[in-house]
């Protein structure tokens, strides 16, 4: 692939990431809906290459970074092959944007994803 097609591909992943974060079932009591949203979000996160994570996180607003952190922590609860290392990279980049305030907001919020 050339550089232009990589940018288009990354743009689509970033758009997909924004969609799943903006539609996170935070207020839902239905665990199946939350589990399905987690699986979809993890597919998007794991599809973005480690070298592209910083750019992806940089395209998010602070509220989206907080939701992303919720999904990262939830993803740590259900690791799959290779997911933990990739999620640690996401955590690092999200922390760089949201800071410790993002972690505090996520851990103190009763609304879970």
MORA-V241953 format. One record per backbone hydrogen bond with DSSP energy under -0.5 kcal/mol. NH is the residue of the N-H (numbers start at 1). CO is the residue of the C=O. Records with the same first field share a line. If there is no record, write none. Layout:
NH=CO / CO
//
This chain:
6=2
7=3
8=4
9=5
10=6
11=7
12=8
13=9
14=10
15=11
16=12
17=13
18=14
19=15
20=16
21=17
22=18
23=19
24=21
26=24
28=25
31=29
34=30
35=31
36=32
37=33
38=34
39=35
40=36
41=37
42=38
43=39
44=40
45=41
46=42
47=43
48=44 / 45
52=49
53=49 / 50
56=52
57=53
58=54
59=55 / 56
60=57
65=61
66=62
67=63
68=64
69=65
70=66
71=67
72=68
73=69
74=70
75=71
76=72
77=73 / 74
78=74 / 75
79=76
83=80
84=80
86=82
87=83
88=84
89=85
90=86
91=87
92=88
93=89
94=90
95=91
96=92
97=93
98=94
99=95
102=98 / 99
103=99
104=100
105=101
106=102
107=103
108=104
109=105
112=110
//
